[in-house]
Amino acid sequence: MVEIRAPEERTCTACGRSEYWDEDAENWRVDDEVGDVYCVHDWDVTGSFTPVEK
Ligand SMILES: [Zn+2]
């Protein structure tokens, strides 16, 4: 069993855009929902990142 750290994800609370962190590209990538391109994006993440561990 290989444990892989869950990627960081974020979702805009305004338009619903969802992104995930691409470690290889070191950049955010659109996960599924593109949302509103004109939205300023209000991400549902705060300064403290909480990793998901089970
Ligand atoms: Zn947005």
mmCIF file of the protein (N, C-alpha, C, O) and its ligand, coordinates in Angstrom:
data_MODEL
# 
_entry.id   MODEL 
# 
loop_
_entity.id 
_entity.type 
_entity.pdbx_number_of_molecules 
1 polymer     1 
2 non-polymer 1 
# 
_entity_poly.entity_id                      1 
_entity_poly.type                           'polypeptide(L)' 
_entity_poly.nstd_linkage                   no 
_entity_poly.nstd_monomer                   no 
_entity_poly.pdbx_seq_one_letter_code       MVEIRAPEERTCTACGRSEYWDEDAENWRVDDEVGDVYCVHDWDVTGSFTPVEK 
_entity_poly.pdbx_seq_one_letter_code_can   MVEIRAPEERTCTACGRSEYWDEDAENWRVDDEVGDVYCVHDWDVTGSFTPVEK 
_entity_poly.pdbx_strand_id                 A 
# 
loop_
_entity_poly_seq.entity_id 
_entity_poly_seq.num 
_entity_poly_seq.mon_id 
_entity_poly_seq.hetero 
1 1  MET n 
1 2  VAL n 
1 3  GLU n 
1 4  ILE n 
1 5  ARG n 
1 6  ALA n 
1 7  PRO n 
1 8  GLU n 
1 9  GLU n 
1 10 ARG n 
1 11 THR n 
1 12 CYS n 
1 13 THR n 
1 14 ALA n 
1 15 CYS n 
1 16 GLY n 
1 17 ARG n 
1 18 SER n 
1 19 GLU n 
1 20 TYR n 
1 21 TRP n 
1 22 ASP n 
1 23 GLU n 
1 24 ASP n 
1 25 ALA n 
1 26 GLU n 
1 27 ASN n 
1 28 TRP n 
1 29 ARG n 
1 30 VAL n 
1 31 ASP n 
1 32 ASP n 
1 33 GLU n 
1 34 VAL n 
1 35 GLY n 
1 36 ASP n 
1 37 VAL n 
1 38 TYR n 
1 39 CYS n 
1 40 VAL n 
1 41 HIS n 
1 42 ASP n 
1 43 TRP n 
1 44 ASP n 
1 45 VAL n 
1 46 THR n 
1 47 GLY n 
1 48 SER n 
1 49 PHE n 
1 50 THR n 
1 51 PRO n 
1 52 VAL n 
1 53 GLU n 
1 54 LYS n 
# 
loop_
_struct_asym.id 
_struct_asym.entity_id 
A 1 
B 2 
# 
loop_
_chem_comp.id 
_chem_comp.type 
_chem_comp.mon_nstd_flag 
ALA 'L-peptide linking' y 
ARG 'L-peptide linking' y 
ASN 'L-peptide linking' y 
ASP 'L-peptide linking' y 
CYS 'L-peptide linking' y 
GLU 'L-peptide linking' y 
GLY 'peptide linking'   y 
HIS 'L-peptide linking' y 
ILE 'L-peptide linking' y 
LYS 'L-peptide linking' y 
MET 'L-peptide linking' y 
PHE 'L-peptide linking' y 
PRO 'L-peptide linking' y 
SER 'L-peptide linking' y 
THR 'L-peptide linking' y 
TRP 'L-peptide linking' y 
TYR 'L-peptide linking' y 
VAL 'L-peptide linking' y 
ZN  non-polymer         . 
# 
_pdbx_entity_nonpoly.entity_id   2 
_pdbx_entity_nonpoly.name        ? 
_pdbx_entity_nonpoly.comp_id     ZN 
# 
_pdbx_nonpoly_scheme.asym_id         B 
_pdbx_nonpoly_scheme.entity_id       2 
_pdbx_nonpoly_scheme.mon_id          ZN 
_pdbx_nonpoly_scheme.ndb_seq_num     1 
_pdbx_nonpoly_scheme.pdb_seq_num     101 
_pdbx_nonpoly_scheme.auth_seq_num    101 
_pdbx_nonpoly_scheme.pdb_mon_id      ZN 
_pdbx_nonpoly_scheme.auth_mon_id     ZN 
_pdbx_nonpoly_scheme.pdb_strand_id   A 
_pdbx_nonpoly_scheme.pdb_ins_code    . 
# 
loop_
_atom_site.group_PDB 
_atom_site.id 
_atom_site.type_symbol 
_atom_site.label_atom_id 
_atom_site.label_alt_id 
_atom_site.label_comp_id 
_atom_site.label_asym_id 
_atom_site.label_entity_id 
_atom_site.label_seq_id 
_atom_site.pdbx_PDB_ins_code 
_atom_site.Cartn_x 
_atom_site.Cartn_y 
_atom_site.Cartn_z 
_atom_site.occupancy 
_atom_site.B_iso_or_equiv 
_atom_site.pdbx_formal_charge 
_atom_site.auth_seq_id 
_atom_site.auth_comp_id 
_atom_site.auth_asym_id 
_atom_site.auth_atom_id 
_atom_site.pdbx_PDB_model_num 
ATOM   1   N  N  . MET A 1 1  ? 0.841   -1.199 0.000   1.00 0.00 ? 1   MET A N  1 
ATOM   2   C  CA . MET A 1 1  ? 0.000   0.000  0.000   1.00 0.00 ? 1   MET A CA 1 
ATOM   3   C  C  . MET A 1 1  ? 0.874   1.246  0.000   1.00 0.00 ? 1   MET A C  1 
ATOM   4   O  O  . MET A 1 1  ? 1.747   1.410  0.853   1.00 0.00 ? 1   MET A O  1 
ATOM   5   N  N  . VAL A 1 2  ? 0.633   2.100  -0.946  1.00 0.00 ? 2   VAL A N  1 
ATOM   6   C  CA . VAL A 1 2  ? 1.378   3.350  -1.019  1.00 0.00 ? 2   VAL A CA 1 
ATOM   7   C  C  . VAL A 1 2  ? 0.458   4.507  -0.665  1.00 0.00 ? 2   VAL A C  1 
ATOM   8   O  O  . VAL A 1 2  ? -0.584  4.721  -1.286  1.00 0.00 ? 2   VAL A O  1 
ATOM   9   N  N  . GLU A 1 3  ? 0.874   5.234  0.338   1.00 0.00 ? 3   GLU A N  1 
ATOM   10  C  CA . GLU A 1 3  ? 0.044   6.364  0.736   1.00 0.00 ? 3   GLU A CA 1 
ATOM   11  C  C  . GLU A 1 3  ? 0.421   7.597  -0.072  1.00 0.00 ? 3   GLU A C  1 
ATOM   12  O  O  . GLU A 1 3  ? 1.586   7.992  -0.125  1.00 0.00 ? 3   GLU A O  1 
ATOM   13  N  N  . ILE A 1 4  ? -0.569  8.187  -0.689  1.00 0.00 ? 4   ILE A N  1 
ATOM   14  C  CA . ILE A 1 4  ? -0.333  9.404  -1.467  1.00 0.00 ? 4   ILE A CA 1 
ATOM   15  C  C  . ILE A 1 4  ? -1.037  10.574 -0.783  1.00 0.00 ? 4   ILE A C  1 
ATOM   16  O  O  . ILE A 1 4  ? -2.235  10.520 -0.501  1.00 0.00 ? 4   ILE A O  1 
ATOM   17  N  N  . ARG A 1 5  ? -0.294  11.596 -0.532  1.00 0.00 ? 5   ARG A N  1 
ATOM   18  C  CA . ARG A 1 5  ? -0.885  12.762 0.117   1.00 0.00 ? 5   ARG A CA 1 
ATOM   19  C  C  . ARG A 1 5  ? -1.926  13.384 -0.796  1.00 0.00 ? 5   ARG A C  1 
ATOM   20  O  O  . ARG A 1 5  ? -1.669  13.627 -1.975  1.00 0.00 ? 5   ARG A O  1 
ATOM   21  N  N  . ALA A 1 6  ? -3.076  13.634 -0.254  1.00 0.00 ? 6   ALA A N  1 
ATOM   22  C  CA . ALA A 1 6  ? -4.164  14.215 -1.050  1.00 0.00 ? 6   ALA A CA 1 
ATOM   23  C  C  . ALA A 1 6  ? -3.744  15.572 -1.581  1.00 0.00 ? 6   ALA A C  1 
ATOM   24  O  O  . ALA A 1 6  ? -3.168  16.383 -0.856  1.00 0.00 ? 6   ALA A O  1 
ATOM   25  N  N  . PRO A 1 7  ? -4.037  15.814 -2.851  1.00 0.00 ? 7   PRO A N  1 
ATOM   26  C  CA . PRO A 1 7  ? -3.684  17.109 -3.434  1.00 0.00 ? 7   PRO A CA 1 
ATOM   27  C  C  . PRO A 1 7  ? -4.495  18.228 -2.821  1.00 0.00 ? 7   PRO A C  1 
ATOM   28  O  O  . PRO A 1 7  ? -5.616  18.023 -2.355  1.00 0.00 ? 7   PRO A O  1 
ATOM   29  N  N  . GLU A 1 8  ? -3.920  19.395 -2.828  1.00 0.00 ? 8   GLU A N  1 
ATOM   30  C  CA . GLU A 1 8  ? -4.649  20.553 -2.325  1.00 0.00 ? 8   GLU A CA 1 
ATOM   31  C  C  . GLU A 1 8  ? -5.708  20.951 -3.338  1.00 0.00 ? 8   GLU A C  1 
ATOM   32  O  O  . GLU A 1 8  ? -5.462  20.997 -4.543  1.00 0.00 ? 8   GLU A O  1 
ATOM   33  N  N  . GLU A 1 9  ? -6.849  21.226 -2.833  1.00 0.00 ? 9   GLU A N  1 
ATOM   34  C  CA . GLU A 1 9  ? -7.949  21.608 -3.706  1.00 0.00 ? 9   GLU A CA 1 
ATOM   35  C  C  . GLU A 1 9  ? -8.587  22.878 -3.174  1.00 0.00 ? 9   GLU A C  1 
ATOM   36  O  O  . GLU A 1 9  ? -8.502  23.206 -1.990  1.00 0.00 ? 9   GLU A O  1 
ATOM   37  N  N  . ARG A 1 10 ? -9.219  23.566 -4.085  1.00 0.00 ? 10  ARG A N  1 
ATOM   38  C  CA . ARG A 1 10 ? -9.931  24.767 -3.650  1.00 0.00 ? 10  ARG A CA 1 
ATOM   39  C  C  . ARG A 1 10 ? -11.129 24.993 -4.555  1.00 0.00 ? 10  ARG A C  1 
ATOM   40  O  O  . ARG A 1 10 ? -11.105 24.653 -5.738  1.00 0.00 ? 10  ARG A O  1 
ATOM   41  N  N  . THR A 1 11 ? -12.156 25.560 -3.993  1.00 0.00 ? 11  THR A N  1 
ATOM   42  C  CA . THR A 1 11 ? -13.380 25.822 -4.738  1.00 0.00 ? 11  THR A CA 1 
ATOM   43  C  C  . THR A 1 11 ? -13.827 27.252 -4.491  1.00 0.00 ? 11  THR A C  1 
ATOM   44  O  O  . THR A 1 11 ? -13.800 27.736 -3.359  1.00 0.00 ? 11  THR A O  1 
ATOM   45  N  N  . CYS A 1 12 ? -14.236 27.922 -5.555  1.00 0.00 ? 12  CYS A N  1 
ATOM   46  C  CA . CYS A 1 12 ? -14.710 29.290 -5.421  1.00 0.00 ? 12  CYS A CA 1 
ATOM   47  C  C  . CYS A 1 12 ? -16.129 29.275 -4.872  1.00 0.00 ? 12  CYS A C  1 
ATOM   48  O  O  . CYS A 1 12 ? -17.006 28.582 -5.388  1.00 0.00 ? 12  CYS A O  1 
ATOM   49  N  N  . THR A 1 13 ? -16.338 30.053 -3.816  1.00 0.00 ? 13  THR A N  1 
ATOM   50  C  CA . THR A 1 13 ? -17.668 30.079 -3.200  1.00 0.00 ? 13  THR A CA 1 
ATOM   51  C  C  . THR A 1 13 ? -18.628 30.952 -3.985  1.00 0.00 ? 13  THR A C  1 
ATOM   52  O  O  . THR A 1 13 ? -19.834 30.937 -3.736  1.00 0.00 ? 13  THR A O  1 
ATOM   53  N  N  . ALA A 1 14 ? -18.093 31.720 -4.941  1.00 0.00 ? 14  ALA A N  1 
ATOM   54  C  CA . ALA A 1 14 ? -18.941 32.635 -5.707  1.00 0.00 ? 14  ALA A CA 1 
ATOM   55  C  C  . ALA A 1 14 ? -19.459 31.987 -6.994  1.00 0.00 ? 14  ALA A C  1 
ATOM   56  O  O  . ALA A 1 14 ? -20.654 32.056 -7.285  1.00 0.00 ? 14  ALA A O  1 
ATOM   57  N  N  . CYS A 1 15 ? -18.568 31.362 -7.764  1.00 0.00 ? 15  CYS A N  1 
ATOM   58  C  CA . CYS A 1 15 ? -18.975 30.827 -9.067  1.00 0.00 ? 15  CYS A CA 1 
ATOM   59  C  C  . CYS A 1 15 ? -18.881 29.310 -9.123  1.00 0.00 ? 15  CYS A C  1 
ATOM   60  O  O  . CYS A 1 15 ? -19.361 28.696 -10.075 1.00 0.00 ? 15  CYS A O  1 
ATOM   61  N  N  . GLY A 1 16 ? -18.275 28.704 -8.123  1.00 0.00 ? 16  GLY A N  1 
ATOM   62  C  CA . GLY A 1 16 ? -18.238 27.249 -8.071  1.00 0.00 ? 16  GLY A CA 1 
ATOM   63  C  C  . GLY A 1 16 ? -17.051 26.645 -8.776  1.00 0.00 ? 16  GLY A C  1 
ATOM   64  O  O  . GLY A 1 16 ? -16.975 25.422 -8.901  1.00 0.00 ? 16  GLY A O  1 
ATOM   65  N  N  . ARG A 1 17 ? -16.100 27.475 -9.252  1.00 0.00 ? 17  ARG A N  1 
ATOM   66  C  CA . ARG A 1 17 ? -14.920 26.951 -9.917  1.00 0.00 ? 17  ARG A CA 1 
ATOM   67  C  C  . ARG A 1 17 ? -14.117 26.081 -8.957  1.00 0.00 ? 17  ARG A C  1 
ATOM   68  O  O  . ARG A 1 17 ? -13.890 26.452 -7.805  1.00 0.00 ? 17  ARG A O  1 
ATOM   69  N  N  . SER A 1 18 ? -13.700 24.943 -9.439  1.00 0.00 ? 18  SER A N  1 
ATOM   70  C  CA . SER A 1 18 ? -12.920 24.057 -8.586  1.00 0.00 ? 18  SER A CA 1 
ATOM   71  C  C  . SER A 1 18 ? -11.557 23.805 -9.222  1.00 0.00 ? 18  SER A C  1 
ATOM   72  O  O  . SER A 1 18 ? -11.455 23.551 -10.422 1.00 0.00 ? 18  SER A O  1 
ATOM   73  N  N  . GLU A 1 19 ? -10.528 23.877 -8.410  1.00 0.00 ? 19  GLU A N  1 
ATOM   74  C  CA . GLU A 1 19 ? -9.176  23.666 -8.913  1.00 0.00 ? 19  GLU A CA 1 
ATOM   75  C  C  . GLU A 1 19 ? -8.436  22.708 -8.001  1.00 0.00 ? 19  GLU A C  1 
ATOM   76  O  O  . GLU A 1 19 ? -8.807  22.502 -6.846  1.00 0.00 ? 19  GLU A O  1 
ATOM   77  N  N  . TYR A 1 20 ? -7.391  22.133 -8.545  1.00 0.00 ? 20  TYR A N  1 
ATOM   78  C  CA . TYR A 1 20 ? -6.523  21.288 -7.716  1.00 0.00 ? 20  TYR A CA 1 
ATOM   79  C  C  . TYR A 1 20 ? -5.083  21.684 -7.982  1.00 0.00 ? 20  TYR A C  1 
ATOM   80  O  O  . TYR A 1 20 ? -4.759  22.226 -9.038  1.00 0.00 ? 20  TYR A O  1 
ATOM   81  N  N  . TRP A 1 21 ? -4.237  21.413 -7.026  1.00 0.00 ? 21  TRP A N  1 
ATOM   82  C  CA . TRP A 1 21 ? -2.834  21.781 -7.140  1.00 0.00 ? 21  TRP A CA 1 
ATOM   83  C  C  . TRP A 1 21 ? -2.062  20.704 -7.886  1.00 0.00 ? 21  TRP A C  1 
ATOM   84  O  O  . TRP A 1 21 ? -2.024  19.546 -7.471  1.00 0.00 ? 21  TRP A O  1 
ATOM   85  N  N  . ASP A 1 22 ? -1.441  21.108 -9.005  1.00 0.00 ? 22  ASP A N  1 
ATOM   86  C  CA . ASP A 1 22 ? -0.623  20.188 -9.786  1.00 0.00 ? 22  ASP A CA 1 
ATOM   87  C  C  . ASP A 1 22 ? 0.825   20.340 -9.329  1.00 0.00 ? 22  ASP A C  1 
ATOM   88  O  O  . ASP A 1 22 ? 1.475   21.346 -9.614  1.00 0.00 ? 22  ASP A O  1 
ATOM   89  N  N  . GLU A 1 23 ? 1.314   19.341 -8.624  1.00 0.00 ? 23  GLU A N  1 
ATOM   90  C  CA . GLU A 1 23 ? 2.665   19.450 -8.075  1.00 0.00 ? 23  GLU A CA 1 
ATOM   91  C  C  . GLU A 1 23 ? 3.723   19.500 -9.179  1.00 0.00 ? 23  GLU A C  1 
ATOM   92  O  O  . GLU A 1 23 ? 4.727   20.200 -9.050  1.00 0.00 ? 23  GLU A O  1 
ATOM   93  N  N  . ASP A 1 24 ? 3.499   18.764 -10.252 1.00 0.00 ? 24  ASP A N  1 
ATOM   94  C  CA . ASP A 1 24 ? 4.477   18.738 -11.343 1.00 0.00 ? 24  ASP A CA 1 
ATOM   95  C  C  . ASP A 1 24 ? 4.573   20.096 -12.025 1.00 0.00 ? 24  ASP A C  1 
ATOM   96  O  O  . ASP A 1 24 ? 5.666   20.588 -12.305 1.00 0.00 ? 24  ASP A O  1 
ATOM   97  N  N  . ALA A 1 25 ? 3.418   20.694 -12.287 1.00 0.00 ? 25  ALA A N  1 
ATOM   98  C  CA . ALA A 1 25 ? 3.396   21.984 -12.965 1.00 0.00 ? 25  ALA A CA 1 
ATOM   99  C  C  . ALA A 1 25 ? 3.551   23.133 -11.978 1.00 0.00 ? 25  ALA A C  1 
ATOM   100 O  O  . ALA A 1 25 ? 3.779   24.281 -12.361 1.00 0.00 ? 25  ALA A O  1 
ATOM   101 N  N  . GLU A 1 26 ? 3.420   22.790 -10.677 1.00 0.00 ? 26  GLU A N  1 
ATOM   102 C  CA . GLU A 1 26 ? 3.462   23.814 -9.631  1.00 0.00 ? 26  GLU A CA 1 
ATOM   103 C  C  . GLU A 1 26 ? 2.506   24.945 -9.948  1.00 0.00 ? 26  GLU A C  1 
ATOM   104 O  O  . GLU A 1 26 ? 2.863   26.122 -9.914  1.00 0.00 ? 26  GLU A O  1 
ATOM   105 N  N  . ASN A 1 27 ? 1.293   24.556 -10.254 1.00 0.00 ? 27  ASN A N  1 
ATOM   106 C  CA . ASN A 1 27 ? 0.274   25.547 -10.594 1.00 0.00 ? 27  ASN A CA 1 
ATOM   107 C  C  . ASN A 1 27 ? -1.105  24.950 -10.364 1.00 0.00 ? 27  ASN A C  1 
ATOM   108 O  O  . ASN A 1 27 ? -1.272  23.731 -10.325 1.00 0.00 ? 27  ASN A O  1 
ATOM   109 N  N  . TRP A 1 28 ? -2.087  25.827 -10.213 1.00 0.00 ? 28  TRP A N  1 
ATOM   110 C  CA . TRP A 1 28 ? -3.460  25.361 -10.048 1.00 0.00 ? 28  TRP A CA 1 
ATOM   111 C  C  . TRP A 1 28 ? -4.018  24.963 -11.392 1.00 0.00 ? 28  TRP A C  1 
ATOM   112 O  O  . TRP A 1 28 ? -3.771  25.616 -12.406 1.00 0.00 ? 28  TRP A O  1 
ATOM   113 N  N  . ARG A 1 29 ? -4.771  23.887 -11.388 1.00 0.00 ? 29  ARG A N  1 
ATOM   114 C  CA . ARG A 1 29 ? -5.431  23.444 -12.603 1.00 0.00 ? 29  ARG A CA 1 
ATOM   115 C  C  . ARG A 1 29 ? -6.917  23.293 -12.338 1.00 0.00 ? 29  ARG A C  1 
ATOM   116 O  O  . ARG A 1 29 ? -7.339  22.937 -11.238 1.00 0.00 ? 29  ARG A O  1 
ATOM   117 N  N  . VAL A 1 30 ? -7.693  23.569 -13.363 1.00 0.00 ? 30  VAL A N  1 
ATOM   118 C  CA . VAL A 1 30 ? -9.136  23.436 -13.213 1.00 0.00 ? 30  VAL A CA 1 
ATOM   119 C  C  . VAL A 1 30 ? -9.474  21.956 -13.063 1.00 0.00 ? 30  VAL A C  1 
ATOM   120 O  O  . VAL A 1 30 ? -9.069  21.123 -13.873 1.00 0.00 ? 30  VAL A O  1 
ATOM   121 N  N  . ASP A 1 31 ? -10.217 21.654 -12.018 1.00 0.00 ? 31  ASP A N  1 
ATOM   122 C  CA . ASP A 1 31 ? -10.547 20.266 -11.753 1.00 0.00 ? 31  ASP A CA 1 
ATOM   123 C  C  . ASP A 1 31 ? -11.727 19.818 -12.603 1.00 0.00 ? 31  ASP A C  1 
ATOM   124 O  O  . ASP A 1 31 ? -11.619 18.872 -13.383 1.00 0.00 ? 31  ASP A O  1 
ATOM   125 N  N  . ASP A 1 32 ? -12.843 20.497 -12.448 1.00 0.00 ? 32  ASP A N  1 
ATOM   126 C  CA . ASP A 1 32 ? -14.047 20.062 -13.142 1.00 0.00 ? 32  ASP A CA 1 
ATOM   127 C  C  . ASP A 1 32 ? -14.864 21.264 -13.584 1.00 0.00 ? 32  ASP A C  1 
ATOM   128 O  O  . ASP A 1 32 ? -15.133 21.454 -14.770 1.00 0.00 ? 32  ASP A O  1 
ATOM   129 N  N  . GLU A 1 33 ? -15.249 22.066 -12.611 1.00 0.00 ? 33  GLU A N  1 
ATOM   130 C  CA . GLU A 1 33 ? -16.097 23.221 -12.905 1.00 0.00 ? 33  GLU A CA 1 
ATOM   131 C  C  . GLU A 1 33 ? -15.239 24.450 -13.190 1.00 0.00 ? 33  GLU A C  1 
ATOM   132 O  O  . GLU A 1 33 ? -14.462 24.887 -12.341 1.00 0.00 ? 33  GLU A O  1 
ATOM   133 N  N  . VAL A 1 34 ? -15.387 25.005 -14.404 1.00 0.00 ? 34  VAL A N  1 
ATOM   134 C  CA . VAL A 1 34 ? -14.592 26.173 -14.772 1.00 0.00 ? 34  VAL A CA 1 
ATOM   135 C  C  . VAL A 1 34 ? -15.098 27.423 -14.063 1.00 0.00 ? 34  VAL A C  1 
ATOM   136 O  O  . VAL A 1 34 ? -14.309 28.276 -13.656 1.00 0.00 ? 34  VAL A O  1 
ATOM   137 N  N  . GLY A 1 35 ? -16.408 27.525 -13.919 1.00 0.00 ? 35  GLY A N  1 
ATOM   138 C  CA . GLY A 1 35 ? -16.981 28.681 -13.243 1.00 0.00 ? 35  GLY A CA 1 
ATOM   139 C  C  . GLY A 1 35 ? -17.030 29.904 -14.137 1.00 0.00 ? 35  GLY A C  1 
ATOM   140 O  O  . GLY A 1 35 ? -17.034 29.790 -15.363 1.00 0.00 ? 35  GLY A O  1 
ATOM   141 N  N  . ASP A 1 36 ? -17.066 31.070 -13.518 1.00 0.00 ? 36  ASP A N  1 
ATOM   142 C  CA . ASP A 1 36 ? -17.172 32.330 -14.253 1.00 0.00 ? 36  ASP A CA 1 
ATOM   143 C  C  . ASP A 1 36 ? -15.776 32.919 -14.428 1.00 0.00 ? 36  ASP A C  1 
ATOM   144 O  O  . ASP A 1 36 ? -15.084 33.207 -13.452 1.00 0.00 ? 36  ASP A O  1 
ATOM   145 N  N  . VAL A 1 37 ? -15.371 33.094 -15.695 1.00 0.00 ? 37  VAL A N  1 
ATOM   146 C  CA . VAL A 1 37 ? -14.016 33.589 -15.965 1.00 0.00 ? 37  VAL A CA 1 
ATOM   147 C  C  . VAL A 1 37 ? -13.852 35.026 -15.491 1.00 0.00 ? 37  VAL A C  1 
ATOM   148 O  O  . VAL A 1 37 ? -12.730 35.484 -15.271 1.00 0.00 ? 37  VAL A O  1 
ATOM   149 N  N  . TYR A 1 38 ? -14.968 35.741 -15.331 1.00 0.00 ? 38  TYR A N  1 
ATOM   150 C  CA . TYR A 1 38 ? -14.889 37.130 -14.893 1.00 0.00 ? 38  TYR A CA 1 
ATOM   151 C  C  . TYR A 1 38 ? -15.004 37.254 -13.376 1.00 0.00 ? 38  TYR A C  1 
ATOM   152 O  O  . TYR A 1 38 ? -14.948 38.348 -12.815 1.00 0.00 ? 38  TYR A O  1 
ATOM   153 N  N  . CYS A 1 39 ? -15.166 36.104 -12.734 1.00 0.00 ? 39  CYS A N  1 
ATOM   154 C  CA . CYS A 1 39 ? -15.281 36.106 -11.280 1.00 0.00 ? 39  CYS A CA 1 
ATOM   155 C  C  . CYS A 1 39 ? -13.909 36.379 -10.659 1.00 0.00 ? 39  CYS A C  1 
ATOM   156 O  O  . CYS A 1 39 ? -12.883 35.918 -11.161 1.00 0.00 ? 39  CYS A O  1 
ATOM   157 N  N  . VAL A 1 40 ? -13.911 37.134 -9.562  1.00 0.00 ? 40  VAL A N  1 
ATOM   158 C  CA . VAL A 1 40 ? -12.645 37.417 -8.879  1.00 0.00 ? 40  VAL A CA 1 
ATOM   159 C  C  . VAL A 1 40 ? -12.232 36.222 -8.019  1.00 0.00 ? 40  VAL A C  1 
ATOM   160 O  O  . VAL A 1 40 ? -11.100 36.155 -7.540  1.00 0.00 ? 40  VAL A O  1 
ATOM   161 N  N  . HIS A 1 41 ? -13.134 35.304 -7.832  1.00 0.00 ? 41  HIS A N  1 
ATOM   162 C  CA . HIS A 1 41 ? -12.922 34.054 -7.099  1.00 0.00 ? 41  HIS A CA 1 
ATOM   163 C  C  . HIS A 1 41 ? -12.674 34.269 -5.606  1.00 0.00 ? 41  HIS A C  1 
ATOM   164 O  O  . HIS A 1 41 ? -11.723 34.930 -5.190  1.00 0.00 ? 41  HIS A O  1 
ATOM   165 N  N  . ASP A 1 42 ? -13.543 33.700 -4.854  1.00 0.00 ? 42  ASP A N  1 
ATOM   166 C  CA . ASP A 1 42 ? -13.420 33.730 -3.400  1.00 0.00 ? 42  ASP A CA 1 
ATOM   167 C  C  . ASP A 1 42 ? -13.255 32.285 -2.957  1.00 0.00 ? 42  ASP A C  1 
ATOM   168 O  O  . ASP A 1 42 ? -14.231 31.560 -2.766  1.00 0.00 ? 42  ASP A O  1 
ATOM   169 N  N  . TRP A 1 43 ? -11.997 31.883 -2.796  1.00 0.00 ? 43  TRP A N  1 
ATOM   170 C  CA . TRP A 1 43 ? -11.707 30.478 -2.521  1.00 0.00 ? 43  TRP A CA 1 
ATOM   171 C  C  . TRP A 1 43 ? -12.125 30.081 -1.114  1.00 0.00 ? 43  TRP A C  1 
ATOM   172 O  O  . TRP A 1 43 ? -12.055 30.868 -0.170  1.00 0.00 ? 43  TRP A O  1 
ATOM   173 N  N  . ASP A 1 44 ? -12.556 28.846 -1.012  1.00 0.00 ? 44  ASP A N  1 
ATOM   174 C  CA . ASP A 1 44 ? -13.056 28.355 0.267   1.00 0.00 ? 44  ASP A CA 1 
ATOM   175 C  C  . ASP A 1 44 ? -11.919 27.822 1.142   1.00 0.00 ? 44  ASP A C  1 
ATOM   176 O  O  . ASP A 1 44 ? -12.131 26.977 2.011   1.00 0.00 ? 44  ASP A O  1 
ATOM   177 N  N  . VAL A 1 45 ? -10.727 28.327 0.896   1.00 0.00 ? 45  VAL A N  1 
ATOM   178 C  CA . VAL A 1 45 ? -9.594  27.920 1.722   1.00 0.00 ? 45  VAL A CA 1 
ATOM   179 C  C  . VAL A 1 45 ? -9.089  29.127 2.502   1.00 0.00 ? 45  VAL A C  1 
ATOM   180 O  O  . VAL A 1 45 ? -9.110  30.257 2.014   1.00 0.00 ? 45  VAL A O  1 
ATOM   181 N  N  . THR A 1 46 ? -8.645  28.869 3.699   1.00 0.00 ? 46  THR A N  1 
ATOM   182 C  CA . THR A 1 46 ? -8.125  29.949 4.526   1.00 0.00 ? 46  THR A CA 1 
ATOM   183 C  C  . THR A 1 46 ? -6.614  29.847 4.602   1.00 0.00 ? 46  THR A C  1 
ATOM   184 O  O  . THR A 1 46 ? -6.004  29.048 3.891   1.00 0.00 ? 46  THR A O  1 
ATOM   185 N  N  . GLY A 1 47 ? -6.020  30.641 5.447   1.00 0.00 ? 47  GLY A N  1 
ATOM   186 C  CA . GLY A 1 47 ? -4.563  30.625 5.555   1.00 0.00 ? 47  GLY A CA 1 
ATOM   187 C  C  . GLY A 1 47 ? -4.043  29.311 6.086   1.00 0.00 ? 47  GLY A C  1 
ATOM   188 O  O  . GLY A 1 47 ? -2.915  28.916 5.792   1.00 0.00 ? 47  GLY A O  1 
ATOM   189 N  N  . SER A 1 48 ? -4.852  28.643 6.856   1.00 0.00 ? 48  SER A N  1 
ATOM   190 C  CA . SER A 1 48 ? -4.399  27.379 7.439   1.00 0.00 ? 48  SER A CA 1 
ATOM   191 C  C  . SER A 1 48 ? -4.911  26.224 6.607   1.00 0.00 ? 48  SER A C  1 
ATOM   192 O  O  . SER A 1 48 ? -6.114  25.974 6.529   1.00 0.00 ? 48  SER A O  1 
ATOM   193 N  N  . PHE A 1 49 ? -3.983  25.531 5.992   1.00 0.00 ? 49  PHE A N  1 
ATOM   194 C  CA . PHE A 1 49 ? -4.349  24.390 5.169   1.00 0.00 ? 49  PHE A CA 1 
ATOM   195 C  C  . PHE A 1 49 ? -4.523  23.149 6.038   1.00 0.00 ? 49  PHE A C  1 
ATOM   196 O  O  . PHE A 1 49 ? -3.644  22.788 6.821   1.00 0.00 ? 49  PHE A O  1 
ATOM   197 N  N  . THR A 1 50 ? -5.650  22.523 5.886   1.00 0.00 ? 50  THR A N  1 
ATOM   198 C  CA . THR A 1 50 ? -5.914  21.322 6.673   1.00 0.00 ? 50  THR A CA 1 
ATOM   199 C  C  . THR A 1 50 ? -5.851  20.093 5.783   1.00 0.00 ? 50  THR A C  1 
ATOM   200 O  O  . THR A 1 50 ? -6.764  19.853 4.994   1.00 0.00 ? 50  THR A O  1 
ATOM   201 N  N  . PRO A 1 51 ? -4.796  19.322 5.899   1.00 0.00 ? 51  PRO A N  1 
ATOM   202 C  CA . PRO A 1 51 ? -4.673  18.131 5.076   1.00 0.00 ? 51  PRO A CA 1 
ATOM   203 C  C  . PRO A 1 51 ? -5.728  17.087 5.443   1.00 0.00 ? 51  PRO A C  1 
ATOM   204 O  O  . PRO A 1 51 ? -6.118  16.947 6.602   1.00 0.00 ? 51  PRO A O  1 
ATOM   205 N  N  . VAL A 1 52 ? -6.165  16.378 4.441   1.00 0.00 ? 52  VAL A N  1 
ATOM   206 C  CA . VAL A 1 52 ? -7.160  15.339 4.676   1.00 0.00 ? 52  VAL A CA 1 
ATOM   207 C  C  . VAL A 1 52 ? -6.455  14.026 4.941   1.00 0.00 ? 52  VAL A C  1 
ATOM   208 O  O  . VAL A 1 52 ? -5.785  13.481 4.064   1.00 0.00 ? 52  VAL A O  1 
ATOM   209 N  N  . GLU A 1 53 ? -6.604  13.532 6.130   1.00 0.00 ? 53  GLU A N  1 
ATOM   210 C  CA . GLU A 1 53 ? -5.963  12.264 6.464   1.00 0.00 ? 53  GLU A CA 1 
ATOM   211 C  C  . GLU A 1 53 ? -6.990  11.308 7.030   1.00 0.00 ? 53  GLU A C  1 
ATOM   212 O  O  . GLU A 1 53 ? -7.873  11.693 7.797   1.00 0.00 ? 53  GLU A O  1 
ATOM   213 N  N  . LYS A 1 54 ? -6.858  10.079 6.644   1.00 0.00 ? 54  LYS A N  1 
ATOM   214 C  CA . LYS A 1 54 ? -7.789  9.075  7.166   1.00 0.00 ? 54  LYS A CA 1 
ATOM   215 C  C  . LYS A 1 54 ? -7.008  7.909  7.743   1.00 0.00 ? 54  LYS A C  1 
ATOM   216 O  O  . LYS A 1 54 ? -7.604  6.951  8.236   1.00 0.00 ? 54  LYS A O  1 
HETATM 217 ZN ZN . ZN  B 2 .  ? -15.188 32.456 -8.776  1.00 0.00 2 101 ZN  A ZN 1 
# 
